[in-house]
Each structure stands twice: as structure tokens, then as C-alpha cells.
Amino acid sequence: MALISFALAFLALAAKITLRQGPYRIVFGLIWLFFLIDYLVRFKLAKSKKDFLISNLFDLIALIPSHPIFIFFRIARIYSIVRYYNLLWRFGISGKWTNALHKFLYDTGFIYLLSISLVILIFSSLIFASFEHDSLQNSLWWAISTATTVGYGDITPKTDGGKIISAILMLGGIGFIGLLTSTITDFFTSQDKHVDQTDALKELTKQVTHLSRQVNQMQKELKKEAGHKRSAPVREHKKK
């Protein structure tokens, strides 16, 4: 159903079908209702509500019914299926890549920063759209360009409410976007340092192995010379 909703949302954004009326709207609505019930049931059964909200934030965003674009956040469900059935391993993809991805997302806290940033962007765009009476697509574009300090200026707030939410987004959104970029930079910098240390350790191991071989060779030669020196007096004594 996640894949079907993906396809419907993509076709709707491409203007191939419409989700406002007809059979596609019914199918899209039933899928949305199923995932809504699924989310509420899992939320009720979760032991830690806080951890559930954080780890399933993409599922919650995908339930926003105001625009089909939010359906693409349902990729989290597809990723869960891939992890549960170990599909990457079954297709012959090494677990090293998945472990690195998990380390990047969770050990660095990137997934939590990304979740908070997405919440800020989405709710800012929703409030901006209601104040400015603009489409959600344009509001999302405005929120992203504002939070990333790009600020093209093609969309600007006209109402007092829009200006207030713009100021809040400028102050709060920029901070989280900066944390995101710094987390990515720190992760790859630490990875490079780890690779450099690993290479240095391998090189040191090679040198130690080479020196050990040389020492063993020298010991063999010394033993041979000592044997020749011991046998020389014996031969001279026999000649006499």
C-alpha cells in the first residue's frame, strides 16, 4: 500500500491523475485511513510514547492530508520492510553499508536533528500558507529557502502573521539546519581520520613484519657462522 500511495502521489503531482475526485481519491483515502489506524494502534501499544514519536516521525508527516507530497515520507515504512526482511543482505549487498548508514543516522543523532528540522519546516509552511493564502508547494519552497539562508525573494510574506512566522523560522530553523550540516561534516571528518589511522596501522604492521623477517634471516645466518666456527677446529685437529 505504501508503494501504491507513492505511485498515486507521483501521478497526481505529474498531473496524470487527480486525487480530488473519482476512484483514485477513494483508493487514496482508504490507504490513508489504513495507515492512520495503523499509526494510532502502534502509538497506543508503544511502551515509550516519546521514543515512538521520534522514531516514527516520518509516518506522522505522511499522514498530513493537505497535500499528496507528504506521502513520500512513507518511504520510512518501505525502509522498515527492507530492514525487517533483510532484503539488502538477500540481494547480496554487504551489511557494512547498512551498518555505516545506521551509525550515521543514530549514533550521531542526525535522525533526530533531521526530524526536528522537518517538523519546523512543515509546520512553518502550513502556517505560512494559511496566513498568506498561498499553495503548500510554494510555502514549502519558501520555508526551505528561508531556513537555509538562501532567500531568493520570489516568495515574501505580506501579512503580519506571515512576517511573524518568517521571523520565527529565521531564528529557529537556521540553528537546526546549521546543526545538520555540522553533524554531516563531523561524521565524514571522523571517518577520514579513522581511515587514516587504519592505513597507518596497516603500514606499521607491514614494516614490523618486514623487520621480523630480516631479524629471523640474520639469526639463521649467525647460527650458520657459529656452526662453521665450531666445526673448523675439529677439521684442523683431524688433519694433524
N, C-alpha and C positions, 0 to 999 in steps of 0.2 A: 504493500500500500504506500510505503514511503517513495518507492520508485515511480509508482503511478502518479502520486501527487507531484513529484518532480516533473514528470512529463507534462502534466496538465498545466502547471505553473509556467513552464518554459514555453509551451504553445500559446498560452494566454499572453505572455509578455511579447511574443513574436507576432501577435495579432492574427494567429491562425484560427484560434477558437475564442469564445467568450465564456467567462465564468459567472456572468451576471444573470444569465437566464439559460433555459434549455437543460438537456440531460447532463451536460458537463457540470453545471452548477450543482445538480443533485448529487452526482458522484463525488465531487469535490467537497460538498458539505458533509456527506456521510463519512468520508475519510477523516475530515477534521473532527467530527463528533467522536469517532472511534478513538483518535489519539487524545482527545480531551478527556474522555472517560479513563483511558489507559493512564494518563498522567495523574489524574486525581486519585485513582486507586493506588498507584505506586507511591504517591505522596503520603497517603493515609497509612500505608503499611511500612513506610520507611522508619527506621529506628531513630535516625538523626535527621530532622527536618532541614536543618541548616546545611548539612552536607549534601542532602538530596537536591536542594535548590541550587547549590553551586555546581554540582556535577551534572545536573540536568537543565542547565540554563538554556541551552540551545533548543531543547524540547519545548520549553516555555515560550521562547521567542517565536518558534514555528507555529504556535497556537494563536498568534495575533491575527485576527481575521480581517484586518483593514486592507491588507494588500497581499497578493499571491507571492510577492518576492520573499516574504518571511518563510515560505515553505522550504526554501533552500537551506535553512538552518536545520532541517530534518536530516541532514547528512550525518548528524550525530547518531541517529538510530541505525543508519546503514553501517557506520563505523563500529557500533556496538555489536551488530551481527557479525561483522568481519572478525572482530576480536573473539567473540564467543565461540565461533566455529573454527577459529584458527585458519581462516581462508588464505591468509598470506603464506603461512607455512605450507599449506596443502598445495599452493601454486608454486612452491619451490623458492619463495622469497625468504631470505635469511632473517632470523629473528634479531640479528644485530641492528638492522634498520628500525624495527619496531621498538626495540629497547632504547635506542637513541631518541626516537620520537617521544616515547613515554617520559624519558629523563628530561627532555627539553620542555615538555608541556607541564609536568607536575613537579619535578624536583626544583625547577627554577621558579615555580609559581606563575609561569606565563599564562596558563589556562585561566587562573583567577583574575589576573590583570586584564586579560582579553575579555573575560565575561563582564567585568565591571565597565570596561570601556564600551562594549557593545550596548549594555543597558543604558549608559549615559547617552550614547549617540541615538539610539532608537527612541527613547522617551523624549529626548530633546526635539527630535524631528517630528514626533507625534504632536507635541505641544505647539511647536512652531507652525505645523500645518493647520492646526485648529485656530491659532491666532491670526495667521496670515491668509487663511482660506486658500492655501496652495495644495498641490498634489503631494502625496507622500514621497514619490520619487524625487521631486525637486527638493523637498525638505531633507531627505536623506543626503542628497548631494551637498546641500548647504551645510548640514551638520558635519559631514566628513571634511569638507574643505575648511570649515571654521576650526574644528578641533585639531587638525594637522597644521594650522597656521598658514595654509596656502592662501586662502581668502581671495578667490578670483573676483569676487564682487558682482558676479552675474545675478546672484540672489541676495537681497538685503532686506532686513526687517523694516516694515513700515509702521506697525502698531507698537504701542507701548509694551504689550505683553511679549511680542516678538523680540523687542530690544532687551527686555529683562532676561529672557531665556538665552539670548545670544551672549549676554554678559556672563551668565552662569556657566554656559558651555565653554566660553573662553578661559575662565578661571579654573574650572574643574576638569574639563576634557583635555586641555593641553598637558596637565600634570600626568594624567594616566597614559596618554599617548607617549609622553617622554619616558615614562617608566617602561612601557612596552619596548621602545627602541633600545633603551639602555640594557634591558634584560636580554634581548637578542644579541646585542654587541658583546655583553659579558659572557654569554654562553659560548659563542664562537671563538672568543679570545681565549677562554679557558680550554676549549677543545684544541686550539692550536698549541697552547702551552703543553697540554697533555701529550699531543703528538710529538712535539719537540723533545720532551723528556723521554718518551718511549724510544724515539730514534737514537737519542744519546745513550740510553741504556743498552740498546742493541749493539751500537758501535763499541761501547765499552766491553760488552760481553765478547764480541769478536776479537778485540785486542787481547783480552785476558786469555781466551782460548789459544790465540796465536802464540802468546808468551809461554803458556803451559806446554805447548808442543815443542817450542825451542828449548825450554828447560829439560824436558824429557829427552830430547835429542842430545843435549850436552851431557846429561847424566850417562846415557848409553856410551858416548864417546869416551868419557872419563873412565868408565868401567873397563872398556876395551884397552885403553892405555895402561891402566893399572894391571890388567891381566898380562899384557905384553912385558911390563917391567918385572913382574914376578917370575915369568917363565924364562926370561933372558939369563939370569944367574944359573938356573938349572941346566940350560943347554951348554953354557961355558964349562961347568963342572964335569959334564959327561965327556966333552972333548978332551979335557986334561986327563 
